[in-house]
């Protein structure tokens, strides 16, 4: 399982209920689950869904970290889709699965 740690939050990959990769966000302070990130097909982008029943307060830097991670996922997905399209055009087999196969690096 991969994870990315920021100053106040940690984002880690989970086995989710969605076809695409899913992530959970927890507080570095006490480990509380703050919400989930997953690809929403109808919006064609990764989204953050707050945890049910747990109101949270977010500072500017926490929101920026979340936004940066969403942007990272967007860019990695676009890169992977481009690789798949180029491979298909060249008749080459696609390595590593599908468009959801990205790394947190």
C-alpha positions as a Python dict, from the first residue, in 0.01 Angstrom:
ca = {
    (1, 'X'): (0, 0, 0),
    (2, 'X'): (138, 340, -96),
    (3, 'X'): (107, 659, 106),
    (4, 'X'): (198, 1026, 88),
    (5, 'X'): (252, 1219, 408),
    (6, 'X'): (202, 1594, 442),
    (7, 'X'): (238, 1823, 744),
    (8, 'X'): (-110, 1761, 886),
    (9, 'X'): (-256, 1478, 677),
    (10, 'X'): (-153, 1142, 534),
    (11, 'X'): (-305, 1001, 217),
    (12, 'X'): (-282, 627, 162),
    (13, 'X'): (-410, 388, -99),
    (14, 'X'): (-684, 145, 0),
    (15, 'X'): (-887, -132, -156),
    (16, 'X'): (-1202, 64, -229),
    (17, 'X'): (-1546, 11, -366),
    (18, 'X'): (-1460, 184, -694),
    (19, 'X'): (-1300, 44, -1010),
    (20, 'X'): (-1028, 308, -998),
    (21, 'X'): (-770, 347, -727),
    (22, 'X'): (-904, 479, -398),
    (23, 'X'): (-732, 662, -114),
    (24, 'X'): (-812, 752, 245),
    (25, 'X'): (-702, 1069, 420),
    (26, 'X'): (-625, 1066, 790),
    (27, 'X'): (-519, 1328, 1041),
    (28, 'X'): (-154, 1312, 1144),
    (29, 'X'): (-261, 1445, 1485),
    (30, 'X'): (-479, 1154, 1597),
    (31, 'X'): (-520, 924, 1294),
    (32, 'X'): (-887, 1013, 1246),
    (33, 'X'): (-1025, 922, 903),
    (34, 'X'): (-1112, 1250, 730),
    (35, 'X'): (-1241, 1118, 400),
    (36, 'X'): (-1179, 933, 75),
    (37, 'X'): (-1046, 1014, -270),
    (38, 'X'): (-1167, 823, -576),
    (39, 'X'): (-1229, 872, -947),
    (40, 'X'): (-1584, 986, -1017),
    (41, 'X'): (-1671, 885, -1373),
    (42, 'X'): (-1958, 1131, -1410),
    (43, 'X'): (-1725, 1423, -1328),
    (44, 'X'): (-1426, 1262, -1506),
    (45, 'X'): (-1189, 1348, -1224),
    (46, 'X'): (-1067, 1240, -883),
    (47, 'X'): (-1278, 1380, -599),
    (48, 'X'): (-1262, 1405, -221),
    (49, 'X'): (-1557, 1279, -17),
    (50, 'X'): (-1556, 1373, 355),
    (51, 'X'): (-1604, 1095, 608),
    (52, 'X'): (-1966, 1059, 716),
    (53, 'X'): (-2062, 1180, 1060),
    (54, 'X'): (-1736, 1355, 1131),
    (55, 'X'): (-1732, 1732, 1073),
    (56, 'X'): (-1386, 1864, 993),
    (57, 'X'): (-1219, 2203, 982),
    (58, 'X'): (-956, 2254, 712),
    (59, 'X'): (-682, 2517, 705),
    (60, 'X'): (-543, 2668, 387),
    (61, 'X'): (-233, 2447, 391),
    (62, 'X'): (-437, 2128, 441),
    (63, 'X'): (-665, 2222, 152),
    (64, 'X'): (-360, 2301, -60),
    (65, 'X'): (-210, 1960, 18),
    (66, 'X'): (-536, 1790, -77),
    (67, 'X'): (-557, 1998, -396),
    (68, 'X'): (-196, 1918, -484),
    (69, 'X'): (-265, 1547, -445),
    (70, 'X'): (-578, 1567, -661),
    (71, 'X'): (-375, 1752, -926),
    (72, 'X'): (-104, 1483, -906),
    (73, 'X'): (-366, 1211, -966),
    (74, 'X'): (-511, 1407, -1257),
    (75, 'X'): (-172, 1451, -1423),
    (76, 'X'): (-71, 1087, -1369),
    (77, 'X'): (-402, 966, -1512),
    (78, 'X'): (-363, 1190, -1819),
    (79, 'X'): (-6, 1063, -1867),
    (80, 'X'): (-120, 700, -1840),
    (81, 'X'): (-409, 755, -2083),
    (82, 'X'): (-166, 910, -2331),
    (83, 'X'): (69, 611, -2298),
    (84, 'X'): (-219, 370, -2355),
    (85, 'X'): (-342, 562, -2660),
    (86, 'X'): (8, 575, -2813),
    (87, 'X'): (64, 205, -2749),
    (88, 'X'): (-269, 116, -2906),
    (89, 'X'): (-193, 331, -3212),
    (90, 'X'): (140, 151, -3252),
    (91, 'X'): (-14, -191, -3198),
    (92, 'X'): (205, -252, -2895),
    (93, 'X'): (87, -428, -2579),
    (94, 'X'): (13, -194, -2289),
    (95, 'X'): (235, -249, -1984),
    (96, 'X'): (109, -234, -1629),
    (97, 'X'): (-266, -267, -1657),
    (98, 'X'): (-510, 13, -1725),
    (99, 'X'): (-538, 390, -1693),
    (100, 'X'): (-574, 363, -1317),
    (101, 'X'): (-228, 210, -1277),
    (102, 'X'): (-26, 499, -1132),
    (103, 'X'): (238, 530, -864),
    (104, 'X'): (264, 781, -580),
    (105, 'X'): (640, 789, -642),
}
